[in-house]
Amino acid sequence: MQGDITINKILIFCLITWSICIPICLWIELTRTGGIYETDGFYIHLIVCVLVSSVSIIQACGNIIKQRNEEKTTLTEDIKSEREKTARAQLNTLKLQLDPHFMFNSLGTLSGIIVEDPQKALDFTSRLSRIYKYIVAHIDQDSITLREGMRFIQDYCKHIEMRYKNHFVFDIASNICHDDEELILPLSLQLLVENAVKHNQHSEEHPLHIRIYRDDDFVCVSNELAPYTKIGYSKEEGTGIGIKNLFDRYKLLTDKIPIILQSDTTYTVQIPIVKKTKELE
């Protein structure tokens, strides 16, 4: 950077300063002795002058370097602060995407129930209201306890069963939560169950199996692969937000990301269980 203090610049400045000391000391010596040059006196004055100038140069350079370091530290902190603000803004944007994403799919489901069974539509709306209340209460949180997330996903699976009676078999393990310090991202499990429901065939004759279980430090949502490839089936249109949103939020908040495992028969997403999210405030 132009204007930075370097070793070469300091040495050149010292040499110039010391060179100026020679005629100054000679003038002092001649003035003191009335025009008679004395070698010993000259060297003594020269040594004193060089020492004084060197100390002054070192002190001045030290102050300049200290000031430059403080400026660089301030600049680094400002850059870090701006990056954190940007990350927080991105995170808030991702959170806002979850709200319409859920409502988009739920309202589409509700429209189908109203025609088929008005009473069931009322029950569905009541449960939808409770789930939406939960979403509103937790959308601003960076993380929730795994225990709380499991309570919500059990309620959400019942919500799915109301719409598609006998179309799904939910197998939720009972030993997933180990302690209250374990965290996951809000609505992460719901997004995965929702994707499994949307993108796979299901019927009373061929119900879709969805498993939720724990594997080491991951919560896994696994479903059979039954894509909409046969004639007569039509896949629901999605927003494309779900999985990408989940990955982006994990990248912003933690040093871990979900893992996708797919075979010929199953599709599994592993959600990392974390102890503490990164502070982005």
C-alpha positions in Angstrom: 0.0 0.0 0.0 1.3 3.4 -0.9 2.6 5.4 2.1 3.2 2.4 4.3 6.2 2.5 6.6 8.9 0.0 5.4 12.4 -1.0 6.7 14.0 0.6 3.6 12.2 3.9 4.0 13.3 4.0 7.7 16.9 3.3 6.9 17.0 5.9 4.2 15.4 8.5 6.5 17.9 7.6 9.2 20.9 8.0 6.8 19.6 11.4 5.7 19.1 12.5 9.3 22.5 11.3 10.4 24.1 13.0 7.4 22.5 16.3 8.5 23.9 15.8 12.0 27.6 16.1 10.7 27.5 19.8 9.6 25.3 20.6 12.6 27.8 19.1 15.0 30.7 20.7 13.2 29.0 24.1 13.4 28.4 23.6 17.2 32.0 22.6 17.8 33.5 25.6 15.9 31.1 28.0 17.6 31.9 26.6 21.0 35.7 26.8 20.5 35.8 30.1 18.7 36.7 28.6 15.3 39.2 26.0 16.5 38.3 22.5 15.4 38.7 19.7 18.1 38.2 16.1 17.0 37.1 14.8 20.4 34.5 17.5 20.9 33.1 17.0 17.4 32.7 13.2 17.8 31.0 13.6 21.2 28.5 16.1 19.8 28.0 13.9 16.8 27.3 10.8 18.9 24.9 12.7 21.1 23.1 14.2 18.1 22.8 10.8 16.3 21.5 9.1 19.5 18.9 11.8 20.1 17.8 11.8 16.4 17.6 8.0 16.4 15.5 7.8 19.5 13.2 10.5 18.0 13.0 8.6 14.7 12.2 5.3 16.5 9.5 6.9 18.6 7.9 8.6 15.7 8.0 5.4 13.6 6.5 3.5 16.5 3.7 5.9 16.8 3.0 5.8 13.0 3.1 2.0 13.0 0.8 1.9 16.0 -1.7 4.2 14.4 -1.6 2.2 11.1 -2.2 -1.0 13.0 -5.1 0.5 14.9 -6.6 1.7 11.6 -6.2 -1.7 10.0 -7.8 -3.3 13.1 -10.7 -0.9 12.9 -11.0 -1.6 9.1 -11.0 -5.4 9.7 -13.6 -5.1 12.4 -15.8 -2.9 10.1 -15.4 -5.5 7.3 -16.3 -8.3 9.7 -19.3 -6.3 11.0 -20.6 -5.7 7.4 -20.1 -9.3 6.5 -22.1 -10.3 9.6 -24.9 -7.8 8.7 -25.0 -9.3 5.2 -25.2 -12.8 6.5 -27.9 -11.8 8.9 -29.9 -10.2 6.1 -29.5 -13.3 4.0 -30.7 -15.4 6.9 -33.7 -13.3 7.5 -34.6 -13.5 3.8 -34.4 -17.3 3.9 -36.6 -17.3 7.0 -39.2 -15.2 5.2 -39.3 -17.7 2.4 -40.4 -20.4 4.8 -43.7 -18.7 5.6 -45.2 -18.5 2.1 -43.6 -21.9 1.2 -45.7 -23.6 3.9 -48.9 -21.6 3.2 -48.6 -22.3 -0.5 -48.7 -26.0 -0.1 -51.2 -26.1 2.8 -53.8 -23.9 1.0 -53.5 -26.1 -2.1 -54.2 -29.1 0.1 -57.2 -27.3 1.8 -58.8 -26.4 -1.5 -59.0 -30.1 -2.3 -60.6 -31.1 1.1 -63.3 -28.4 1.0 -65.0 -30.1 -2.0 -64.5 -33.6 -0.7 -65.5 -33.2 3.0 -66.4 -29.8 4.5 -66.3 -31.1 8.1 -62.8 -32.5 7.5 -61.9 -29.1 6.0 -62.9 -27.5 9.3 -60.7 -29.9 11.3 -57.9 -29.4 8.8 -58.2 -25.6 9.1 -58.1 -25.8 12.9 -54.9 -27.9 12.9 -53.4 -25.7 10.2 -54.1 -22.7 12.4 -52.1 -24.3 15.3 -49.2 -25.2 13.0 -49.1 -21.8 11.5 -49.2 -20.3 15.0 -46.1 -22.4 15.8 -44.4 -21.2 12.6 -45.0 -17.6 13.4 -43.7 -18.0 17.0 -40.5 -19.7 15.9 -39.7 -18.2 12.4 -37.4 -15.6 14.0 -35.4 -18.1 15.9 -32.0 -19.3 14.6 -32.5 -22.7 16.3 -34.8 -24.7 18.4 -34.2 -27.7 20.7 -34.4 -31.1 19.0 -37.0 -32.1 21.5 -39.3 -29.2 20.5 -38.7 -30.0 16.8 -39.8 -33.6 17.3 -43.0 -32.5 19.0 -43.8 -30.2 16.1 -43.1 -32.8 13.4 -45.3 -35.4 15.1 -48.2 -32.8 15.0 -47.3 -32.0 11.4 -47.4 -35.7 10.4 -50.9 -35.9 11.8 -51.8 -32.9 9.7 -50.6 -34.8 6.6 -52.6 -37.8 7.6 -55.8 -35.7 7.8 -55.5 -34.8 4.1 -54.3 -38.2 2.9 -56.0 -40.9 5.0 -54.0 -44.2 4.9 -51.7 -42.8 2.2 -48.7 -42.6 4.6 -47.0 -44.7 7.2 -44.9 -42.5 9.5 -42.3 -44.3 11.5 -40.9 -41.9 14.1 -38.2 -43.3 16.4 -38.7 -42.7 20.1 -35.0 -42.3 21.2 -34.1 -39.4 18.9 -33.6 -36.7 21.7 -30.7 -37.2 24.1 -30.8 -33.9 26.0 -32.2 -30.4 25.9 -28.9 -28.9 24.6 -29.3 -30.5 21.2 -30.4 -28.0 18.5 -31.7 -28.1 15.0 -33.0 -25.4 12.7 -36.7 -24.4 12.9 -39.0 -26.2 10.4 -36.2 -28.2 9.0 -37.9 -31.6 9.5 -41.2 -30.2 8.3 -39.6 -29.2 5.0 -38.2 -32.7 4.4 -41.5 -34.5 5.2 -43.3 -32.0 3.0 -40.9 -32.7 0.1 -41.4 -36.4 0.5 -45.2 -36.0 0.3 -45.1 -33.7 -2.7 -42.7 -35.6 -4.9 -43.7 -39.2 -4.4 -46.7 -41.3 -5.4 -48.9 -42.4 -2.5 -52.3 -44.1 -2.2 -54.3 -46.3 0.2 -53.2 -49.3 -1.9 -49.6 -48.3 -1.9 -48.9 -46.1 1.1 -45.6 -44.2 1.3 -43.3 -45.1 4.2 -41.5 -42.1 5.8 -39.0 -42.8 8.6 -37.6 -40.2 11.0 -34.7 -41.6 13.1 -31.3 -40.7 14.5 -27.9 -41.7 13.1 -25.1 -40.5 15.3 -25.3 -36.6 15.4 -27.9 -36.5 12.6 -31.7 -36.6 12.5 -32.6 -38.5 9.3 -35.8 -38.2 7.2 -36.0 -41.1 4.8 -38.7 -42.1 2.4 -39.3 -44.7 -0.3 -38.7 -43.4 -3.8 -41.9 -43.5 -5.8 -41.5 -40.6 -8.3 -44.4 -39.5 -10.5 -43.4 -41.3 -13.7 -46.5 -43.4 -14.5 -49.4 -42.2 -16.7 -52.3 -40.9 -14.7 -50.2 -39.3 -12.0 -49.5 -35.6 -11.7 -46.8 -34.2 -9.5 -47.7 -31.1 -7.4 -46.0 -28.0 -8.5 -43.5 -26.7 -5.9 -41.7 -23.5 -5.3 -38.2 -25.1 -5.3 -37.4 -23.4 -2.0 -37.4 -26.2 0.5 -34.1 -28.1 0.2 -32.1 -25.1 -1.0 -33.5 -23.0 1.9 -32.5 -25.7 4.4 -28.9 -25.9 3.0 -28.5 -22.1 2.9 -29.6 -21.6 6.4 -27.3 -24.3 7.8 -24.4 -22.8 5.9 -25.1 -19.4 7.4 -25.6 -20.6 11.0 -23.3 -23.6 11.5 -20.1 -25.2 10.2 -22.2 -28.3 9.2 -24.5 -28.9 6.3 -27.2 -31.6 5.7 -26.3 -34.7 3.8 -28.4 -36.3 1.0 -28.2 -40.0 0.5 -30.1 -41.6 -2.4 -30.3 -45.2 -3.6 -32.5 -47.0 -6.1 -35.2 -47.4 -3.5 -34.8 -44.7 -0.8 -34.1 -40.9 -0.5 -32.6 -39.7 2.8 -31.7 -36.3 4.1 -29.6 -36.1 7.3 -30.0 -33.0 9.4 -27.0 -32.1 11.6 -27.7 -31.8 15.4 -25.7 -29.0 16.8 -24.9 -27.7 20.3 -24.5 -24.1 19.4 -25.1 -22.0 16.3 -22.7 -19.3 15.1 -23.4 -15.9 16.6 -24.3 -13.5 13.7 -25.7 -10.7 15.7 
